[in-house]
């Protein structure tokens, strides 16, 4: 339904009021009082969503996020299967590089803030907060009486320690999220003040949020010093609703109710058992047999969605997912080699290595792939900016991109590069995870049909495959990102020369960059990060996205959907249904 078809007069008034601000104002027309705690008003929430370009008709229904709440008795054990992974390597927020990891830590570690079902930040360890009228100073009153799982009291010192640790790029891969913080001061045992370099209306959500942000997820200094970082990564000590009591690599994670959690009404469950399950049929068999009652982890294999939907014992809830998946093409392999993505486009088009890269991108029949690999449960992608980002998403990129499906153009490029109908082109290996093997085979068949080239699918455990990717020792790799709620998540984290995923462990003497490097894209991405005007930021984001698409940073493939599957006996409240997360503290059984 369109907005006009669904809006009442009151909803239309709220919509118009939410958008009534100067787009050049980094505070989006909000005062420090509006952004202060202990809870953001509905008006402020709608304005923040509008300022971020994420306001939708669904947000206009008053109280919609919290209408359905969990019913059933407290207590019991929830058995979960974490899909598409053989082992959960770390739960240390400074090291986490997978959505499936922070899905777990969001139940164990707290932050000053936590996003709600509307993706708006609400207080977590911050009981109250005030924001100066110029938007530069955020003063937080911390909850008193909060304890860590080891019994240590939570104080302002823990906020300072987390900041010092997370802002150190030698320790944290998320240090860039704190780049706009000029200083952090302790004002008392339970009071701190952040001073920003520039106003940032998204500071509460983007920087201080406990899950997807990760930079200021509060950690225990005592526990890290006593346990060491490796052990802490397995069994982190936090202040969250559940504590880790077991974590054995390859065997999974066991959480137990933290009796001293600051909210006496949560958690409801006594115990959560999280079992990594790497394989489509093993996951399905476990769910259908009742060995597990809930699925988290990597996106669900699409062939299971209709199967689970037809099972009356299961509940399948589908929402748009913020993320992208791609075919990553190693620019250092001889046949696909591109050592300078900064060349003018007309010169790049004469480079045989680039011809092959572009042919591989143009040969991607995304519609066929989505149908065959995902049974229609995905959207074709041409960049990192996904439809869930609403305002920033470019609806026309499919037609504008050099990567648009063009089988004849792809064949012509391969022929010009010296490989007519694929003749003489060496076989390539495509790395997938074991659960992605089927998807890889669909891709291999598309490449065979369109270009006549042979692709061998090589399933590897994620921990092994990501090492090859990070060190630039691969031909092709199927992979991407999730939990991308802001353009920074897509372009800053993935498309800049010095971003955290761009060949971080490569031999820099052999490889000047990882998978992509373009000076103009770097410039645009850096500029959009500090641009307050929404329309200007949108233009910068879309221009950078277009460059990465046209110059084939990778073969952009699809945007996933967020599928939650649970047994009918699992009561999951709407207020905890956050795309990309699995917050289980309000869940009950019965």
Secondary structure, DSSP 4 states (H G I P E B T S, - for coil): --HHHH--HHHHHHHHHHT-S-TT-TTTT--HHHH-SSS--HHHHHHHHHHTT---GGGGSTTGGGSS---SBS--EEEEEEET-S------TTT--SHHHHHHHTTT---SEEE-TTS-EEESSEEEEEE-TTS-EEEEEEPSS-B-TTSPBP-HHHHHHHHHHHT-TTT-TTGGGGTTEEEEEEEETTEEEEEESS--TTIIIIITBTTTT-TT----HHHHHHH-HHHHHHS---SSSEEEEEEETTTEEEEEE-TT-SSTT----SEEEEEEE-SHHHHHHHHHHTS-SEEEESPPPGGGHHHHHT-TTEEEEEEE--EEEEEEE-TTSGGG--S-TTS-HHHHTT-HHHHHHHHHHHT--HHHHHHHHHTT-EEE-SSS--GGGGGG--TTHHHH-TTS--HHHHHHHHHHTT-GGGTTPPPEEEEE-GGGHHHHHHHHHHHHHHH---EEEEE--HHHHHHHHHTT--SEEEEEEE---SHIIIIIHHSSTT-TTSSTTS-TTT-SSSS---HHHHHHHHHHHT---HHHHHHHHHHHHHHHHHTTSSEEEEEEEEEEEEETTEE--GGG--TT----TT-EE-
